[in-house]
């Protein structure tokens, strides 16, 4: 997993929060509105909160109708904050702050592994309702669609992932009338520029300028939407049937270019058909008339206490890495209600993210003692106790079983169960647990790598090779290299003949592998400038940073993406460092690094980090025994 790809829509994380987080304490408590599948918190009116909950329920029904067989409820519950105005939204997230008196942002979506959050700014959403038929929640629905796709598909090409998100994200609701395929606002981009060639669209990945360059990305997103719209409604596309066939081939492991040619024919013919399709004065959409009616009178509303309000808002700040804003809110919540389990749980996450593991363990233990239904508190309590040098496999196993009993679709717990079974030699159970984790979170490459390792442990080397090859061909960076490592560990005779996979190494770099002795960050919030000491071949080796670099980690890291930081919990971790030799090796250590270890200030700088990969050790499969001689 490369955490650098985890982008929050329209958010610049370096913006400091200019509005005090404690501003909420003077306001009335927020309302909680629960529908069948969603939870809405608002400081606006109950009517506004119900309206947002109803639209999300309608969107849920759209997917039930269009994507039969897709799972729609995953292990990361979604909380939707509905802010009544500009000031309320800006207090939640600095992205809503006015800059030069202009802020058109309607909402945000944070797709986490443990929790998901959306923020809706009512004043802007209402303007959208008045000024036109365009869906005001497009940005939020776009990201919500991504979350559904990612819990049901193990890999999608970027154009398809973004095109489907934009296609369904622009769904329009007018009372009980639902229009799917309503023209996206991105249509204007297509009318101003020439289309990107199809072969280029198919090759775009997260590293491509078309994905992240502000001048190229708008056209890429627009054409991604157009390709999906054409595949749904274009002549000869059989009302989306061909798109379904294409997805099925991808899911079976067929290379994208081969699957595209098999379903849609020559790329030039598809390109010409798409261009002609977009030249029409109007584009088709689909009106769904038989969706289940959402009865908002069945929603349950209650007023949160001041302590609950503070704890909920603090949780949002923690998941968006605004830890300074979270602490005073949690301090106040625990002062107002010392027995509030959510306040203790979120304080546990805050302490954990700050690197205070003993304090975090105490908070998670208190939260679970007060409310034994808090599966995340039990999970973190279990893992922190195990990680504290007391490797009691029986206690770990018991705790993890308790977690999955409380939350059967929490994928991370199955990963840790698989690793437990590998360590104790129960390879079949390890395989079952790894398979379950991959089914629950199919878009996490590391879970497939773990599954491949369990297959190898059972002696199913050909299956392990197929999985490793699949991941290496479709993911890049740390995920790719971890798959290559599994591939290389397999007996050469058991790999497909004529097939090879190779490590991706940043240009002009050298590699060093070892165990992290220390990492000291100059700025813990940004996690950019730091000093690293690695135990490499029995010797301490020091690395620095002369600017930005990429970092990534194994998806099997027990606390995952939501709490990953190079500045915390890294001591003792296995790492592969790709570095460039500095112009002068006699570089003095940074001021922040002089206390990293007792001797780090005396270490010569070996190089500056270009990329770093954190690897979770997976117990190695047994070495195949040599064939025995025939009996005489």
PALO-206435 format. One record per residue (C-alpha): residue number from 0; x, y, z. Coordinates in steps of 0.1 Angstrom, whole numbers, plus 2048, in hexadecimal, padded with zeros to 3 digits. Last residue first. Layout:
# residues N
{site NUM,{X,Y,Z}}
...
//
This chain:
# residues 632
{site 631,{88D,5FC,7E6}}
{site 630,{87A,61C,7EF}}
{site 629,{87B,638,7D6}}
{site 628,{892,655,7E0}}
{site 627,{881,672,7F1}}
{site 626,{87A,692,7DE}}
{site 625,{88A,6AF,7EF}}
{site 624,{875,6C0,80A}}
{site 623,{865,6E1,7FF}}
{site 622,{871,6FE,815}}
{site 621,{856,707,82D}}
{site 620,{843,728,826}}
{site 619,{853,747,835}}
{site 618,{840,759,851}}
{site 617,{834,77A,843}}
{site 616,{849,797,84F}}
{site 615,{837,7B9,84C}}
{site 614,{84A,7CE,834}}
{site 613,{84E,7F4,835}}
{site 612,{859,802,814}}
{site 611,{86E,821,811}}
{site 610,{874,837,7F3}}
{site 609,{88E,852,7E8}}
{site 608,{89F,853,80A}}
{site 607,{8BF,867,80C}}
{site 606,{8E0,855,810}}
{site 605,{8F9,845,826}}
{site 604,{8FB,862,83F}}
{site 603,{919,85C,856}}
{site 602,{90F,850,878}}
{site 601,{91B,864,897}}
{site 600,{8FA,874,89E}}
{site 599,{8EA,852,89C}}
{site 598,{8FD,845,8BA}}
{site 597,{8E5,848,8D7}}
{site 596,{8C8,843,8C1}}
{site 595,{8B0,85C,8B1}}
{site 594,{8BC,878,8C7}}
{site 593,{8D0,88A,8AD}}
{site 592,{8B5,886,893}}
{site 591,{8A1,8A5,898}}
{site 590,{8BF,8BB,894}}
{site 589,{8C6,8AB,873}}
{site 588,{8E5,896,870}}
{site 587,{905,8A6,862}}
{site 586,{90D,89D,83F}}
{site 585,{92E,88E,838}}
{site 584,{921,878,81C}}
{site 583,{923,895,804}}
{site 582,{910,894,7E3}}
{site 581,{8F6,87D,7F4}}
{site 580,{8F3,859,7E9}}
{site 579,{8D0,852,7DE}}
{site 578,{8B9,83A,7F1}}
{site 577,{8A1,81E,7EE}}
{site 576,{899,811,811}}
{site 575,{88A,7EF,817}}
{site 574,{87B,7EC,83A}}
{site 573,{875,7D2,855}}
{site 572,{865,7E2,874}}
{site 571,{878,7E1,895}}
{site 570,{870,806,89C}}
{site 569,{855,813,885}}
{site 568,{839,819,89D}}
{site 567,{837,83E,896}}
{site 566,{847,858,87E}}
{site 565,{843,844,85E}}
{site 564,{81D,846,864}}
{site 563,{802,82D,85E}}
{site 562,{7E2,833,872}}
{site 561,{7C6,830,859}}
{site 560,{7DB,81C,840}}
{site 559,{7DF,7FC,855}}
{site 558,{7E1,7F6,87A}}
{site 557,{7EC,7D2,876}}
{site 556,{804,7D7,859}}
{site 555,{7F6,7BC,841}}
{site 554,{7F2,7D7,826}}
{site 553,{818,7D7,825}}
{site 552,{826,7FB,825}}
{site 551,{82E,818,80F}}
{site 550,{843,837,80D}}
{site 549,{84C,84F,7F2}}
{site 548,{865,86B,7F5}}
{site 547,{865,891,7F9}}
{site 546,{883,8A6,801}}
{site 545,{8A8,8A1,80B}}
{site 544,{8A1,884,822}}
{site 543,{8B8,872,839}}
{site 542,{8C6,84F,83C}}
{site 541,{8DC,83E,857}}
{site 540,{8EA,81B,857}}
{site 539,{8EE,807,877}}
{site 538,{901,7E6,871}}
{site 537,{8F6,7C2,874}}
{site 536,{8EF,7BE,84F}}
{site 535,{8DA,7DD,84F}}
{site 534,{8CC,7EA,870}}
{site 533,{8BB,80A,863}}
{site 532,{8BE,82D,872}}
{site 531,{8A6,846,863}}
{site 530,{8A5,86C,865}}
{site 529,{886,880,85C}}
{site 528,{878,89C,847}}
{site 527,{856,892,838}}
{site 526,{83F,885,854}}
{site 525,{828,8A3,850}}
{site 524,{81A,8A1,873}}
{site 523,{839,893,883}}
{site 522,{84F,8AF,877}}
{site 521,{874,8A9,87B}}
{site 520,{86D,884,87D}}
{site 519,{883,86B,88E}}
{site 518,{884,848,881}}
{site 517,{897,82D,895}}
{site 516,{8A6,80B,894}}
{site 515,{893,800,875}}
{site 514,{89B,7DD,86B}}
{site 513,{8AD,7D6,84A}}
{site 512,{8AE,7DA,825}}
{site 511,{8C3,7F2,811}}
{site 510,{8BD,7FB,7ED}}
{site 509,{8CF,812,7D4}}
{site 508,{8BF,82D,7C0}}
{site 507,{8C3,83C,79D}}
{site 506,{89F,835,792}}
{site 505,{887,827,7AC}}
{site 504,{887,801,7AD}}
{site 503,{869,7EC,7A2}}
{site 502,{871,7C8,7A9}}
{site 501,{86E,7AE,78D}}
{site 500,{855,795,782}}
{site 499,{85C,777,76B}}
{site 498,{848,760,755}}
{site 497,{857,748,73D}}
{site 496,{84C,729,750}}
{site 495,{832,730,76A}}
{site 494,{842,72D,78D}}
{site 493,{844,70B,79E}}
{site 492,{867,702,790}}
{site 491,{875,723,79F}}
{site 490,{86B,719,7C2}}
{site 489,{858,736,7D1}}
{site 488,{86A,751,7E5}}
{site 487,{86F,767,7C6}}
{site 486,{84A,769,7C0}}
{site 485,{844,773,7E5}}
{site 484,{85E,78F,7E1}}
{site 483,{84F,799,7C0}}
{site 482,{82D,79D,7D1}}
{site 481,{83E,7B4,7EB}}
{site 480,{84D,7C8,7CF}}
{site 479,{82C,7CE,7BE}}
{site 478,{81A,7D8,7DE}}
{site 477,{837,7F0,7E7}}
{site 476,{837,802,7C5}}
{site 475,{81F,7F7,7AB}}
{site 474,{800,7E1,7A8}}
{site 473,{7F2,7CF,78A}}
{site 472,{80C,7B7,77D}}
{site 471,{81C,7B0,79F}}
{site 470,{7FA,7A8,7AE}}
{site 469,{7F1,78E,794}}
{site 468,{814,77F,794}}
{site 467,{813,77A,7BA}}
{site 466,{7F1,76A,7B7}}
{site 465,{7FC,752,79B}}
{site 464,{81C,74A,7AD}}
{site 463,{809,740,7CD}}
{site 462,{7F2,72A,7B8}}
{site 461,{810,719,7A8}}
{site 460,{820,715,7CB}}
{site 459,{803,703,7DC}}
{site 458,{81B,6F4,7F6}}
{site 457,{805,6FE,813}}
{site 456,{81D,719,81E}}
{site 455,{81D,725,7FA}}
{site 454,{7F7,729,7FB}}
{site 453,{7FB,73C,81B}}
{site 452,{814,753,80B}}
{site 451,{7FD,759,7ED}}
{site 450,{7E1,763,806}}
{site 449,{7F9,77C,816}}
{site 448,{801,78B,7F4}}
{site 447,{7DB,78C,7ED}}
{site 446,{7D7,7A0,80E}}
{site 445,{7F3,7B7,804}}
{site 444,{7E1,7C1,7E4}}
{site 443,{7C5,7D1,7F7}}
{site 442,{7A8,7D6,7DE}}
{site 441,{798,7B5,7E8}}
{site 440,{78F,7C0,80C}}
{site 439,{776,7A7,819}}
{site 438,{77F,78C,800}}
{site 437,{7A4,791,806}}
{site 436,{79F,78E,82C}}
{site 435,{78C,76E,828}}
{site 434,{7A7,75F,812}}
{site 433,{7C1,768,82C}}
{site 432,{7AC,757,847}}
{site 431,{7A7,738,833}}
{site 430,{7CC,735,829}}
{site 429,{7D7,73A,84D}}
{site 428,{7BF,71F,858}}
{site 427,{7CF,707,83F}}
{site 426,{7F2,712,84A}}
{site 425,{7EF,70B,86F}}
{site 424,{815,70E,876}}
{site 423,{813,724,895}}
{site 422,{821,743,883}}
{site 421,{80C,73D,864}}
{site 420,{7EC,73A,87A}}
{site 419,{7F4,75B,88B}}
{site 418,{7FB,76C,869}}
{site 417,{7D8,760,85D}}
{site 416,{7C8,76C,87D}}
{site 415,{7D9,78E,878}}
{site 414,{7CB,790,854}}
{site 413,{7A8,785,861}}
{site 412,{7A9,7A2,87A}}
{site 411,{7B1,7BB,85E}}
{site 410,{792,7B1,84A}}
{site 409,{777,7BD,862}}
{site 408,{759,7AC,852}}
{site 407,{74F,796,870}}
{site 406,{74F,7B3,888}}
{site 405,{747,7A8,8AC}}
{site 404,{750,783,8A6}}
{site 403,{76D,78F,891}}
{site 402,{77C,7A3,8AE}}
{site 401,{777,787,8C8}}
{site 400,{789,76F,8B1}}
{site 399,{7A5,788,8B0}}
{site 398,{7A7,789,8D6}}
{site 397,{7A8,763,8D9}}
{site 396,{7C3,760,8BF}}
{site 395,{7D9,77B,8CF}}
{site 394,{7D5,76B,8F2}}
{site 393,{7DF,749,8E3}}
{site 392,{7FC,758,8D0}}
{site 391,{80B,769,8EF}}
{site 390,{827,77E,8E0}}
{site 389,{82C,795,8FE}}
{site 388,{844,7AE,8EE}}
{site 387,{82B,7CA,8EE}}
{site 386,{81E,7C1,8CC}}
{site 385,{806,7A7,8DB}}
{site 384,{7F7,7BF,8F4}}
{site 383,{7F5,7DA,8D9}}
{site 382,{7E4,7C1,8C1}}
{site 381,{7C9,7B6,8DA}}
{site 380,{7C1,7D9,8E6}}
{site 379,{7C0,7E6,8C2}}
{site 378,{7A8,7CA,8B8}}
{site 377,{793,7CD,8D8}}
{site 376,{790,7F3,8D3}}
{site 375,{787,7EE,8AF}}
{site 374,{76C,7D5,8B8}}
{site 373,{75A,7EC,8CF}}
{site 372,{73D,7D5,8DA}}
{site 371,{74B,7CF,8FD}}
{site 370,{742,7F4,906}}
{site 369,{750,800,928}}
{site 368,{76C,7E6,929}}
{site 367,{773,7EB,904}}
{site 366,{778,810,908}}
{site 365,{78E,80B,927}}
{site 364,{7A5,7F2,915}}
{site 363,{7A7,809,8F7}}
{site 362,{7B1,826,90E}}
{site 361,{7CC,813,921}}
{site 360,{7DA,804,901}}
{site 359,{7DD,828,8F2}}
{site 358,{7EF,835,911}}
{site 357,{808,818,90E}}
{site 356,{80B,81E,8E8}}
{site 355,{813,843,8E9}}
{site 354,{81E,846,8C5}}
{site 353,{809,865,8BD}}
{site 352,{7F3,850,8A6}}
{site 351,{7EF,837,8C3}}
{site 350,{7E6,853,8DB}}
{site 349,{7CC,861,8C3}}
{site 348,{7BE,83E,8BC}}
{site 347,{7BA,837,8E1}}
{site 346,{7AA,859,8E6}}
{site 345,{791,84E,8CC}}
{site 344,{789,82F,8DF}}
{site 343,{787,841,900}}
{site 342,{76F,85B,8F2}}
{site 341,{75B,840,8E1}}
{site 340,{757,82E,902}}
{site 339,{748,84C,915}}
{site 338,{74E,844,93A}}
{site 337,{762,863,943}}
{site 336,{745,879,935}}
{site 335,{74B,89F,936}}
{site 334,{770,89C,93E}}
{site 333,{773,880,925}}
{site 332,{763,895,90A}}
{site 331,{778,8B3,913}}
{site 330,{799,8A0,910}}
{site 329,{78C,891,8F0}}
{site 328,{784,8B3,8E1}}
{site 327,{7A5,8C1,8EC}}
{site 326,{7B8,8A4,8DC}}
{site 325,{7A7,8A3,8BA}}
{site 324,{7B2,8C4,8AC}}
{site 323,{7D6,8BC,8B1}}
{site 322,{7D2,89A,8A1}}
{site 321,{7C6,8A7,87F}}
{site 320,{7CF,887,86E}}
{site 319,{7AE,884,85A}}
{site 318,{7A4,865,86E}}
{site 317,{7AD,876,88E}}
{site 316,{799,895,886}}
{site 315,{77A,881,87D}}
{site 314,{77D,86F,89E}}
{site 313,{780,890,8B1}}
{site 312,{75F,89A,8A1}}
{site 311,{74E,87B,8AF}}
{site 310,{75E,87F,8D2}}
{site 309,{754,8A4,8D4}}
{site 308,{730,89C,8CB}}
{site 307,{72F,87F,8E3}}
{site 306,{73B,895,8FF}}
{site 305,{721,8B0,8F7}}
{site 304,{706,895,8F7}}
{site 303,{6F9,88A,8D6}}
{site 302,{6D4,891,8CD}}
{site 301,{6C1,874,8BF}}
{site 300,{6B1,86B,89E}}
{site 299,{6A6,849,890}}
{site 298,{69D,846,86B}}
{site 297,{67C,834,865}}
{site 296,{66B,854,85A}}
{site 295,{686,856,83F}}
{site 294,{673,83C,82A}}
{site 293,{68A,834,80D}}
{site 292,{676,825,7F1}}
{site 291,{685,806,7E2}}
{site 290,{691,80D,7BE}}
{site 289,{677,807,7A3}}
{site 288,{679,826,78E}}
{site 287,{69E,828,784}}
{site 286,{6A3,842,769}}
{site 285,{6C1,83A,753}}
{site 284,{6D6,853,740}}
{site 283,{6DB,85C,71C}}
{site 282,{6F1,878,70F}}
{site 281,{6E5,897,6FD}}
{site 280,{6F2,8AB,6DF}}
{site 279,{706,88D,6D3}}
{site 278,{72B,893,6CE}}
{site 277,{734,87D,6EC}}
{site 276,{728,85D,6DA}}
{site 275,{73C,866,6BB}}
{site 274,{75C,869,6D0}}
{site 273,{755,849,6E2}}
{site 272,{74F,836,6C1}}
{site 271,{76F,843,6B2}}
{site 270,{783,839,6D1}}
{site 269,{772,816,6D2}}
{site 268,{77B,811,6AD}}
{site 267,{79F,81D,6B4}}
{site 266,{7A2,805,6D2}}
{site 265,{798,7E7,6BD}}
{site 264,{77E,7D0,6CD}}
{site 263,{769,7D8,6EB}}
{site 262,{767,7B7,6FD}}
{site 261,{785,7A3,6F2}}
{site 260,{79A,7C2,6EC}}
{site 259,{793,7CF,70E}}
{site 258,{79A,7AE,71F}}
{site 257,{7BC,7AB,70D}}
{site 256,{7C6,7CE,716}}
{site 255,{7BB,7C9,73B}}
{site 254,{7CE,7A8,741}}
{site 253,{7B5,78C,749}}
{site 252,{7B6,784,76E}}
{site 251,{793,777,773}}
{site 250,{789,798,782}}
{site 249,{794,7AA,763}}
{site 248,{780,792,74D}}
{site 247,{761,798,763}}
{site 246,{766,7BE,760}}
{site 245,{766,7BC,73A}}
{site 244,{747,7A7,73A}}
{site 243,{735,7C0,751}}
{site 242,{73F,7DC,73A}}
{site 241,{732,7C8,71D}}
{site 240,{710,7C4,72E}}
{site 239,{70D,7E9,734}}
{site 238,{6EE,7EF,720}}
{site 237,{6F9,7D8,703}}
{site 236,{717,7ED,6FA}}
{site 235,{70F,7ED,6D5}}
{site 234,{703,811,6D5}}
{site 233,{70F,823,6F4}}
{site 232,{6FC,823,716}}
{site 231,{712,811,730}}
{site 230,{733,80E,71D}}
{site 229,{72F,832,711}}
{site 228,{729,83E,735}}
{site 227,{747,82A,741}}
{site 226,{75D,839,726}}
{site 225,{750,85C,72D}}
{site 224,{757,85A,752}}
{site 223,{77B,850,74B}}
{site 222,{77C,86C,731}}
{site 221,{773,886,74B}}
{site 220,{78B,879,765}}
{site 219,{7A7,879,74C}}
{site 218,{79E,89C,740}}
{site 217,{79F,8AA,763}}
{site 216,{7C0,897,76B}}
{site 215,{7D5,8A7,750}}
{site 214,{7DA,8CB,75C}}
{site 213,{7D9,8C3,781}}
{site 212,{7F1,8A6,77D}}
{site 211,{7E7,889,793}}
{site 210,{7D7,86E,77E}}
{site 209,{7E1,879,75B}}
{site 208,{805,87E,769}}
{site 207,{806,858,76F}}
{site 206,{811,849,790}}
{site 205,{7EE,83F,79B}}
{site 204,{7E9,82C,77A}}
{site 203,{7E1,835,756}}
{site 202,{7E7,819,73E}}
{site 201,{7C4,814,731}}
{site 200,{7BF,839,72B}}
{site 199,{7DF,83B,716}}
{site 198,{7D3,81E,700}}
{site 197,{7B2,82F,6FC}}
{site 196,{7C1,850,6EF}}
{site 195,{7B7,86F,704}}
{site 194,{79A,881,6F4}}
{site 193,{79E,8A3,6E5}}
{site 192,{796,8C0,6FB}}
{site 191,{77A,8D9,703}}
{site 190,{75B,8C4,700}}
{site 189,{76A,8A8,714}}
{site 188,{772,8C0,731}}
{site 187,{74E,8CD,731}}
{site 186,{742,8A9,736}}
{site 185,{754,8AA,758}}
{site 184,{734,8B8,768}}
{site 183,{728,895,764}}
{site 182,{709,88D,74F}}
{site 181,{6EF,879,762}}
{site 180,{6F9,854,75F}}
{site 179,{6E0,849,77A}}
{site 178,{6C0,85D,77E}}
{site 177,{6AB,856,79E}}
{site 176,{688,862,7A3}}
{site 175,{67B,85D,7C7}}
{site 174,{680,882,7CF}}
{site 173,{698,88F,7B6}}
{site 172,{6B9,87B,7B9}}
{site 171,{6D4,87F,79F}}
{site 170,{6F1,866,79B}}
{site 169,{711,878,794}}
{site 168,{725,861,7AA}}
{site 167,{71A,843,796}}
{site 166,{72C,84D,777}}
{site 165,{748,860,789}}
{site 164,{751,841,79F}}
{site 163,{74D,82A,781}}
{site 162,{765,840,76C}}
{site 161,{77E,843,789}}
{site 160,{781,81E,78E}}
{site 159,{77F,817,769}}
{site 158,{79A,830,760}}
{site 157,{7B0,823,77C}}
{site 156,{7AF,7FF,771}}
{site 155,{79C,7EA,78A}}
{site 154,{7AA,7D1,7A3}}
{site 153,{79D,7BB,7BE}}
{site 152,{779,7C6,7BA}}
{site 151,{75D,7C6,7D5}}
{site 150,{76A,7DA,7F2}}
{site 149,{77C,7F3,7DB}}
{site 148,{75D,7F9,7C5}}
{site 147,{748,802,7E3}}
{site 146,{762,81A,7F1}}
{site 145,{767,829,7CE}}
{site 144,{741,82F,7CC}}
{site 143,{743,842,7ED}}
{site 142,{75F,858,7DE}}
{site 141,{749,862,7C0}}
{site 140,{72B,866,7D7}}
{site 139,{73E,880,7EB}}
{site 138,{74A,894,7CD}}
{site 137,{728,892,7BC}}
{site 136,{714,89D,7DB}}
{site 135,{705,8BB,7CA}}
{site 134,{6F6,8A6,7AE}}
{site 133,{6F1,8BD,790}}
{site 132,{6CC,8C7,78C}}
{site 131,{6D3,8EC,78F}}
{site 130,{6D7,90B,7A5}}
{site 129,{6C0,903,7C1}}
{site 128,{6CB,8E0,7CB}}
{site 127,{6F0,8EA,7C6}}
{site 126,{6EB,907,7DD}}
{site 125,{6DE,8EF,7F7}}
{site 124,{6FD,8DA,7F4}}
{site 123,{713,8FA,7F9}}
{site 122,{701,904,819}}
{site 121,{6FF,8E0,825}}
{site 120,{724,8D8,826}}
{site 119,{725,8B2,825}}
{site 118,{742,89F,836}}
{site 117,{748,87A,830}}
{site 116,{75A,862,846}}
{site 115,{766,83E,844}}
{site 114,{773,829,860}}
{site 113,{78B,80B,862}}
{site 112,{79B,80A,840}}
{site 111,{795,82F,839}}
{site 110,{783,840,81B}}
{site 109,{781,864,825}}
{site 108,{766,878,812}}
{site 107,{763,89D,80F}}
{site 106,{746,8B5,807}}
{site 105,{738,8D3,7F5}}
{site 104,{758,8E7,7EE}}
{site 103,{751,907,7DD}}
{site 102,{767,91D,7F3}}
{site 101,{76D,941,7EA}}
{site 100,{775,95E,800}}
{site 99,{799,95F,7F7}}
{site 98,{79D,93D,807}}
{site 97,{77E,933,81B}}
{site 96,{785,915,832}}
{site 95,{774,8F5,827}}
{site 94,{795,8E2,823}}
{site 93,{79C,8EA,847}}
{site 92,{785,8CE,852}}
{site 91,{76C,8CC,86F}}
{site 90,{76F,8F0,879}}
{site 89,{76C,8FA,854}}
{site 88,{74C,8E7,851}}
{site 87,{73C,8F9,86E}}
{site 86,{748,91A,862}}
{site 85,{73A,915,83F}}
{site 84,{718,909,84A}}
{site 83,{702,8ED,858}}
{site 82,{71C,8D2,857}}
{site 81,{70F,8AF,84F}}
{site 80,{728,896,85C}}
{site 79,{724,873,84C}}
{site 78,{731,855,85F}}
{site 77,{73A,837,84A}}
{site 76,{742,815,85A}}
{site 75,{763,804,84E}}
{site 74,{75E,7DE,84E}}
{site 73,{748,7DF,82F}}
{site 72,{724,7E4,826}}
{site 71,{71B,7E5,801}}
{site 70,{726,7C2,7F6}}
{site 69,{721,7BF,7D0}}
{site 68,{70A,7A2,7C4}}
{site 67,{6F3,7B8,7B1}}
{site 66,{706,7D7,7A6}}
{site 65,{6EB,7EC,795}}
{site 64,{6CD,7E8,7AD}}
{site 63,{6E0,7E4,7CD}}
{site 62,{6F7,800,7C2}}
{site 61,{6DA,818,7BC}}
{site 60,{6CB,80D,7DE}}
{site 59,{6EB,819,7F0}}
{site 58,{6E7,83A,7DD}}
{site 57,{6C3,83D,7E9}}
{site 56,{6D0,836,80D}}
{site 55,{6E9,852,808}}
{site 54,{6CE,869,7FC}}
{site 53,{6B8,861,81A}}
{site 52,{6D4,867,833}}
{site 51,{6DB,889,823}}
{site 50,{6B6,893,825}}
{site 49,{6B3,886,849}}
{site 48,{6D0,89C,854}}
{site 47,{6C0,8BA,844}}
{site 46,{69F,8B4,854}}
{site 45,{6AF,8AE,876}}
{site 44,{6BD,8D1,873}}
{site 43,{6E2,8DA,872}}
{site 42,{6FC,8CF,88B}}
{site 41,{6FC,8AE,879}}
{site 40,{707,88A,87E}}
{site 39,{6FB,870,864}}
{site 38,{6FE,84A,868}}
{site 37,{6F8,834,84B}}
{site 36,{6EA,812,841}}
{site 35,{6C6,810,84D}}
{site 34,{6C5,834,858}}
{site 33,{6D3,843,878}}
{site 32,{6D1,868,87F}}
{site 31,{6E8,876,89A}}
{site 30,{6E3,89B,8A3}}
{site 29,{6FF,8B2,8AE}}
{site 28,{703,8C2,8D0}}
{site 27,{6FC,8E7,8D2}}
{site 26,{719,8FE,8CC}}
{site 25,{732,90C,8E5}}
{site 24,{746,8EC,8E5}}
{site 23,{748,8EB,8C0}}
{site 22,{762,907,8BF}}
{site 21,{77A,8F0,8D1}}
{site 20,{789,8E6,8B0}}
{site 19,{795,90A,8AC}}
{site 18,{792,918,889}}
{site 17,{7B2,91E,876}}
{site 16,{7BA,8FA,870}}
{site 15,{7DB,8F8,85F}}
{site 14,{7DB,8F0,83A}}
{site 13,{7F6,8D6,833}}
{site 12,{7DB,8BB,82C}}
{site 11,{7CF,8CC,80C}}
{site 10,{7AE,8BC,806}}
{site 9,{79A,8BD,7E6}}
{site 8,{791,898,7E8}}
{site 7,{7A5,886,803}}
{site 6,{7C2,873,7F3}}
{site 5,{7D0,852,7FE}}
{site 4,{7EA,84D,7E2}}
{site 3,{806,858,7F8}}
{site 2,{7FD,83B,80F}}
{site 1,{80C,823,7F7}}
{site 0,{800,800,800}}
//
